[in-house]
Amino acid sequence: MQTKTASRQTWLDWLRIASIAGVVFFHSCMPFATGETWHLRNEETSDLMLEFVIFMHLIRMPLLFFISGTVSYYMMRNRSAASFIGLRVRRLLLPLLFGILVIVPPQIYLERAANGYTGSFWDFYPSIFKFQPYPHGNFSWHHLWFIAYLFLYDLLLAPVFAWLMRPENKLVKSLAALAHNKRIYLLMIPSSLWFAWRSPYFPQTADIVHDGCYFVYWMLFLVAGFLCIIQPALMESLQRNRRFSLSMGIITFVAVSCFRWNHWAPWNHTSPFMGEAIHYLLLALKPVITFTWVFALLGYGKQYLNKPGKLLPYLNNAVYPFFILHQTVIVLIAWYVLPMHESIMMKYWFIVAVTFMASISIYHLFIRPFAITRLLFGMKPDAAAKPAQQQQPATAPQAVLANLHAEHTHAIIS
């Protein structure tokens, strides 16, 4: 049962890298999308940017949580629930605390400066320790909410995951029935029912306490990822049904977009159908759109991306620090770019390009080489050279291959 997924699946790594890269394109849009609220805003906005933001918002986080569920499986293969929790404290909680105190504050400071604050960053920084939550105060995890949620999910679900990992678990065996025909789409039913029931009363806040709908909604994607990786037949079903998933994803997204374009706003509290059956049906359609797109990306990824590449070990290690850094880099660049008299697209692509270059450079020069920064950004200590102390000296080609293998093996997925 579980031996089929014993080895790491390269296509999941490529999808994770692509999804993290996608958040740069998403967050770089935020200053320009009409109607959006963000830290910095361009004077001119774009309705088409808003369409891109809406589409990406449907897919990016569910895909990341789904892949994170597969990672939880790989991390638990040779660990107890307690050991797994300890690992997640080091790789998730520690970077989260560091990010709240070091990475996020420049974002909040520049937002305050854009709204009239005249003090320096060092005048501003002590206000963080009043611990008054954003937006009224200056204490926040901003984009790092994903790490906070993921840590809590792994903390809560570790005993369940450990139970599912037991050999010959009957529930895991029974999941194979979902691989027949189109039964895999039954996995979206809990999310659709939950979202239709709770989203009218609990809009997304990303603060856990008041996020009564989305806290469970995101967790259901992580659970789906764990179930699909522990029962290989489910992943094979996603691969077989990839064209159907993509077709349904396109059809449902276009259908709901038509509702929005005609001012019916099915997912907003201003919907003319509030309280009626059609309103709840339209709400239930949102998870359907999300699941079909996530399933399509997984199916096509499994079909075409299961190929190692020379850059994969490096990118696999870089992607988590890159995620922690990227939004602060975007805000810093946008601070200087937005006042310029350039077109929206010139500003957008400049922010995207410089964010990629700056984030990778920071990782390569200041995070990757040092033990303390690797720890603070959730990376495993560089153990590539340790076996050499106990083995005979390797030839140059062997040393290169050993280093790449070690980097790939010790990559962190979050």
C-alpha positions as CSV (number, residue, x, y, z in Angstrom):
1,M,0.0,0.0,0.0
2,Q,2.5,2.6,1.2
3,T,5.6,1.3,-0.6
4,K,4.4,2.7,-3.8
5,T,4.8,6.2,-2.5
6,A,8.0,5.5,-0.5
7,S,10.2,7.5,-2.9
8,R,9.9,11.2,-3.3
9,Q,7.8,12.2,-6.4
10,T,9.6,14.9,-8.4
11,W,6.5,16.3,-10.0
12,L,5.2,17.4,-6.6
13,D,8.4,19.4,-6.1
14,W,8.0,21.1,-9.4
15,L,4.4,21.9,-8.7
16,R,5.4,23.4,-5.3
17,I,8.1,25.5,-6.9
18,A,5.6,26.7,-9.5
19,S,2.9,27.5,-6.9
20,I,5.4,29.6,-4.8
21,A,6.6,31.4,-7.9
22,G,2.9,32.1,-8.7
23,V,2.5,34.1,-5.4
24,V,5.0,36.6,-6.8
25,F,2.8,37.2,-9.8
26,F,-0.3,37.3,-7.5
27,H,1.1,39.7,-4.9
28,S,2.7,42.0,-7.5
29,C,-0.8,42.5,-9.0
30,M,-2.3,43.7,-5.7
31,P,-1.3,47.4,-6.0
32,F,-3.0,47.6,-9.4
33,A,-6.2,45.5,-9.1
34,T,-9.3,47.5,-9.0
35,G,-11.2,47.3,-5.7
36,E,-8.5,45.4,-3.8
37,T,-7.2,46.6,-0.4
38,W,-3.4,46.2,0.0
39,H,-0.5,47.8,1.7
40,L,0.4,50.1,-1.2
41,R,-1.8,51.1,-4.0
42,N,-1.1,52.5,-7.5
43,E,-3.0,55.7,-8.4
44,E,-4.3,54.0,-11.6
45,T,-5.9,50.5,-11.3
46,S,-6.9,47.8,-13.7
47,D,-10.1,45.6,-13.9
48,L,-8.1,42.9,-15.8
49,M,-5.6,42.8,-13.0
50,L,-8.5,42.2,-10.7
51,E,-9.7,39.2,-12.8
52,F,-6.2,37.7,-12.5
53,V,-6.2,38.2,-8.7
54,I,-9.6,36.5,-8.4
55,F,-8.5,33.5,-10.4
56,M,-5.2,33.2,-8.6
57,H,-6.9,33.6,-5.2
58,L,-9.1,30.6,-6.0
59,I,-6.2,28.3,-6.7
60,R,-2.9,29.3,-5.1
61,M,-3.5,28.6,-1.4
62,P,-5.6,25.4,-1.9
63,L,-2.8,24.0,-4.1
64,L,-0.1,24.8,-1.6
65,F,-2.2,23.3,1.2
66,F,-2.8,20.2,-0.8
67,I,0.9,19.7,-1.6
68,S,1.7,20.4,2.1
69,G,-0.5,17.5,2.9
70,T,1.6,15.2,0.8
71,V,4.7,16.6,2.5
72,S,3.3,15.7,5.9
73,Y,3.0,12.1,4.7
74,Y,6.7,12.0,3.6
75,M,7.8,13.6,6.9
76,M,5.9,11.1,9.0
77,R,7.1,7.9,7.2
78,N,9.9,7.3,9.8
79,R,8.7,9.5,12.7
80,S,6.3,9.3,15.5
81,A,3.6,12.0,16.0
82,A,5.7,13.6,18.7
83,S,8.8,13.7,16.5
84,F,6.8,15.1,13.6
85,I,5.5,17.9,15.8
86,G,9.0,18.7,17.0
87,L,10.2,18.9,13.4
88,R,7.4,21.3,12.5
89,V,8.2,23.5,15.5
90,R,11.7,24.0,14.1
91,R,10.7,24.4,10.5
92,L,7.5,26.3,10.8
93,L,7.1,28.0,14.2
94,L,10.6,29.3,14.5
95,P,10.6,30.9,11.0
96,L,7.1,32.3,11.7
97,L,8.3,34.0,14.9
98,F,11.4,35.3,13.1
99,G,9.2,36.5,10.2
100,I,6.8,38.4,12.5
101,L,9.7,40.2,14.2
102,V,12.0,40.8,11.2
103,I,10.5,40.2,7.8
104,V,6.9,41.6,8.1
105,P,7.6,44.9,10.0
106,P,9.0,46.8,6.9
107,Q,5.7,46.0,5.1
108,I,3.6,47.6,7.9
109,Y,6.0,50.5,8.2
110,L,5.8,51.4,4.5
111,E,2.0,51.1,4.6
112,R,1.9,53.5,7.6
113,A,4.3,55.9,5.8
114,A,2.1,55.8,2.7
115,N,-0.8,56.9,4.9
116,G,1.0,59.8,6.6
117,Y,3.4,58.4,9.2
118,T,6.5,60.6,9.2
119,G,8.8,58.8,11.7
120,S,11.7,56.6,10.8
121,F,11.6,52.8,10.7
122,W,13.4,52.7,14.0
123,D,10.9,55.1,15.5
124,F,8.2,52.8,14.3
125,Y,9.7,49.4,15.2
126,P,9.0,49.5,19.0
127,S,5.3,49.8,18.4
128,I,5.3,46.1,17.3
129,F,5.9,45.1,20.9
130,K,2.6,46.6,22.0
131,F,1.3,43.4,20.4
132,Q,-1.8,45.2,19.2
133,P,-3.1,43.2,16.2
134,Y,-3.0,44.7,12.7
135,P,-4.8,46.7,11.2
136,H,-5.4,48.8,14.3
137,G,-2.0,48.0,15.6
138,N,1.4,47.0,14.0
139,F,1.7,43.4,15.1
140,S,1.0,40.9,12.3
141,W,2.1,37.9,10.4
142,H,0.8,39.2,7.1
143,H,1.6,36.7,4.3
144,L,3.1,34.3,6.8
145,W,-0.4,33.4,7.9
146,F,0.0,30.3,5.7
147,I,2.9,29.1,7.9
148,A,0.8,29.7,11.0
149,Y,-2.2,27.8,9.7
150,L,0.0,24.9,8.4
151,F,1.7,24.6,11.8
152,L,-1.6,24.4,13.6
153,Y,-3.0,21.9,11.1
154,D,0.0,19.6,11.5
155,L,-0.2,20.0,15.3
156,L,-3.9,19.0,15.3
157,L,-3.7,16.3,12.7
158,A,-0.4,14.6,13.8
159,P,-2.3,11.8,15.8
160,V,-4.6,11.3,12.8
161,F,-1.8,11.1,10.4
162,A,0.1,8.7,12.6
163,W,-3.0,6.4,12.8
164,L,-3.4,6.5,9.0
165,M,0.3,5.6,8.6
166,R,-0.2,2.3,10.4
167,P,0.4,-0.7,8.2
168,E,-2.7,-2.2,6.6
169,N,-4.9,0.6,7.8
170,K,-8.4,-0.4,6.7
171,L,-9.6,3.2,5.9
172,V,-6.6,3.8,3.7
173,K,-7.4,0.6,1.8
174,S,-11.0,1.6,1.4
175,L,-10.0,4.9,-0.2
176,A,-9.0,3.0,-3.3
177,A,-12.7,2.8,-4.1
178,L,-12.6,6.5,-4.8
179,A,-10.2,5.9,-7.7
180,H,-12.8,4.3,-9.9
181,N,-14.3,6.3,-12.7
182,K,-15.1,9.9,-11.5
183,R,-15.5,9.1,-7.8
184,I,-12.4,11.1,-6.9
185,Y,-14.5,14.2,-7.2
186,L,-16.4,13.1,-4.1
187,L,-13.5,14.6,-2.2
188,M,-14.8,18.0,-2.9
189,I,-18.2,17.5,-1.2
190,P,-17.1,18.2,2.4
191,S,-15.5,21.5,1.3
192,S,-18.5,22.6,-0.8
193,L,-21.0,21.9,2.0
194,W,-18.8,23.6,4.6
195,F,-18.1,26.6,2.5
196,A,-21.8,27.1,1.5
197,W,-22.8,26.8,5.2
198,R,-20.2,29.0,6.9
199,S,-18.8,31.5,4.4
200,P,-21.8,33.9,4.6
201,Y,-21.1,34.4,8.3
202,F,-17.3,34.1,8.4
203,P,-15.4,36.0,5.7
204,Q,-11.7,35.3,5.4
205,T,-9.6,37.1,8.0
206,A,-6.4,34.9,8.2
207,D,-6.2,35.6,11.9
208,I,-7.4,32.1,13.1
209,V,-9.7,33.5,15.8
210,H,-12.3,35.0,13.5
211,D,-11.6,32.8,10.5
212,G,-14.3,30.2,11.3
213,C,-15.0,29.2,7.7
214,Y,-11.6,29.4,6.0
215,F,-9.6,27.8,8.8
216,V,-11.5,24.5,8.2
217,Y,-11.8,25.1,4.5
218,W,-8.0,25.3,4.0
219,M,-7.5,22.3,6.3
220,L,-9.7,20.1,4.1
221,F,-7.3,20.6,1.2
222,L,-4.3,19.5,3.3
223,V,-6.2,16.4,4.4
224,A,-7.1,15.7,0.8
225,G,-3.4,15.9,-0.1
226,F,-2.4,13.5,2.6
227,L,-5.1,11.0,1.6
228,C,-4.2,11.1,-2.0
229,I,-0.5,10.5,-1.4
230,I,-1.0,7.7,1.1
231,Q,-3.4,5.9,-1.3
232,P,-1.5,6.0,-4.7
233,A,-4.6,4.9,-6.6
234,L,-6.1,8.4,-6.0
235,M,-3.2,10.2,-7.5
236,E,-3.4,7.9,-10.5
237,S,-7.1,8.8,-10.8
238,L,-6.2,12.5,-10.9
239,Q,-3.8,11.7,-13.7
240,R,-6.3,9.8,-15.7
241,N,-9.0,12.5,-15.2
242,R,-6.8,15.5,-15.8
243,R,-8.6,16.6,-19.0
244,F,-12.0,16.3,-17.4
245,S,-10.8,18.3,-14.4
246,L,-9.4,21.1,-16.6
247,S,-12.6,21.2,-18.7
248,M,-14.8,21.5,-15.6
249,G,-12.5,24.0,-14.0
250,I,-12.8,26.3,-17.1
251,I,-16.5,25.8,-17.5
252,T,-17.3,26.5,-13.8
253,F,-15.0,29.5,-13.5
254,V,-16.4,31.1,-16.7
255,A,-20.0,30.5,-15.4
256,V,-19.3,32.2,-12.1
257,S,-17.5,35.0,-13.8
258,C,-20.6,35.6,-15.9
259,F,-22.5,36.0,-12.7
260,R,-20.0,38.5,-11.4
261,W,-19.9,40.5,-14.6
262,N,-23.7,40.8,-14.4
263,H,-23.4,42.2,-10.9
264,W,-24.9,39.2,-9.2
265,A,-21.8,38.8,-7.0
266,P,-22.5,35.3,-5.8
267,W,-19.7,35.2,-3.2
268,N,-20.3,38.6,-1.7
269,H,-22.6,39.7,1.1
270,T,-24.2,42.1,-1.4
271,S,-25.6,39.3,-3.5
272,P,-29.3,39.8,-4.5
273,F,-29.8,36.1,-3.7
274,M,-28.8,36.3,0.0
275,G,-30.7,33.7,2.0
276,E,-32.1,31.9,-1.1
277,A,-31.2,28.4,-2.2
278,I,-29.5,29.7,-5.3
279,H,-27.1,31.7,-3.2
280,Y,-26.0,28.6,-1.3
281,L,-25.6,26.7,-4.6
282,L,-23.4,29.4,-6.0
283,L,-21.3,29.4,-2.8
284,A,-20.9,25.7,-3.0
285,L,-19.6,26.1,-6.6
286,K,-16.5,28.0,-5.4
287,P,-14.9,24.9,-3.9
288,V,-15.9,22.9,-7.0
289,I,-14.0,25.4,-9.2
290,T,-11.0,25.3,-6.8
291,F,-10.9,21.5,-6.6
292,T,-11.2,21.0,-10.3
293,W,-8.3,23.4,-11.0
294,V,-6.2,21.9,-8.3
295,F,-6.9,18.4,-9.5
296,A,-6.1,19.4,-13.1
297,L,-2.8,20.9,-12.1
298,L,-2.0,17.7,-10.1
299,G,-3.0,15.5,-12.9
300,Y,-1.0,17.3,-15.6
301,G,1.9,17.6,-13.2
302,K,2.0,13.9,-12.6
303,Q,1.8,13.3,-16.3
304,Y,4.5,15.7,-17.5
305,L,6.6,17.0,-14.6
306,N,8.0,13.8,-13.0
307,K,11.4,14.5,-14.4
308,P,14.5,15.5,-12.3
309,G,16.4,18.5,-13.4
310,K,19.8,20.0,-12.5
311,L,18.2,23.0,-10.9
312,L,15.6,21.1,-8.9
313,P,17.7,20.4,-5.7
314,Y,18.7,24.1,-5.6
315,L,15.2,25.4,-6.2
316,N,13.7,22.9,-3.8
317,N,15.8,24.4,-1.0
318,A,15.3,28.0,-2.0
319,V,11.6,28.0,-2.3
320,Y,10.7,28.1,1.4
321,P,13.0,31.1,2.2
322,F,11.8,32.6,-1.1
323,F,8.2,32.5,0.1
324,I,9.1,34.1,3.5
325,L,11.0,36.9,1.8
326,H,8.9,37.7,-1.3
327,Q,6.1,39.9,-0.1
328,T,8.4,42.2,1.8
329,V,10.6,42.5,-1.3
330,I,7.6,43.3,-3.4
331,V,6.4,46.1,-1.0
332,L,9.9,47.6,-0.8
333,I,10.2,47.7,-4.6
334,A,6.6,49.0,-5.0
335,W,7.3,51.8,-2.6
336,Y,9.8,53.3,-5.2
337,V,8.1,52.1,-8.4
338,L,4.4,53.1,-7.8
339,P,5.0,56.9,-7.9
340,M,6.8,56.7,-11.3
341,H,5.0,57.9,-14.4
342,E,4.9,54.6,-16.2
343,S,2.2,52.3,-17.4
344,I,0.7,49.7,-15.1
345,M,2.2,46.8,-17.1
346,M,5.7,48.4,-17.0
347,K,5.5,48.8,-13.3
348,Y,4.1,45.3,-12.8
349,W,6.7,43.4,-14.8
350,F,9.5,45.5,-13.2
351,I,8.3,44.6,-9.7
352,V,8.0,40.9,-10.7
353,A,11.4,40.7,-12.3
354,V,13.3,42.5,-9.5
355,T,11.4,40.5,-6.8
356,F,12.6,37.3,-8.3
357,M,16.2,38.5,-8.7
358,A,16.4,40.1,-5.3
359,S,14.8,37.2,-3.4
360,I,17.0,34.6,-5.0
361,S,20.1,36.8,-4.5
362,I,19.3,37.2,-0.8
363,Y,18.8,33.5,-0.4
364,H,22.0,32.6,-2.2
365,L,24.3,35.1,-0.6
366,F,22.9,35.5,2.9
367,I,20.6,32.6,3.8
368,R,22.0,29.4,2.2
369,P,25.6,29.7,3.3
370,F,25.1,30.2,7.1
371,A,23.8,27.8,9.7
372,I,21.9,30.5,11.7
373,T,20.0,31.9,8.7
374,R,19.2,28.4,7.5
375,L,17.7,27.7,10.9
376,L,15.7,31.0,11.0
377,F,14.3,30.4,7.5
378,G,13.2,26.8,8.2
379,M,16.0,25.0,6.3
380,K,17.7,21.9,7.5
381,P,21.4,22.2,8.5
382,D,23.7,21.6,5.5
383,A,24.8,18.0,6.1
384,A,26.1,17.3,2.7
385,A,29.7,17.2,3.8
386,K,29.3,15.1,7.0
387,P,29.4,11.6,5.4
388,A,32.7,12.4,3.8
389,Q,34.3,12.3,7.2
390,Q,33.5,8.6,7.5
391,Q,34.0,7.6,3.9
392,Q,36.9,7.5,1.4
393,P,37.4,10.7,-0.6
394,A,35.0,10.8,-3.6
395,T,36.0,11.7,-7.1
396,A,34.9,15.2,-8.3
397,P,31.8,13.9,-10.2
398,Q,30.8,11.8,-7.2
399,A,31.1,14.7,-4.9
400,V,28.9,16.9,-7.1
401,L,26.2,14.2,-7.3
402,A,26.4,13.5,-3.6
403,N,25.9,17.2,-2.9
404,L,22.9,17.5,-5.2
405,H,21.4,14.4,-3.7
406,A,21.8,15.7,-0.1
407,E,20.2,19.0,-1.0
408,H,17.3,17.3,-2.6
409,T,16.8,14.9,0.3
410,H,16.9,17.7,2.9
411,A,14.6,20.1,1.1
412,I,11.8,21.6,3.2
413,I,8.3,21.7,1.9
414,S,5.8,24.0,3.6
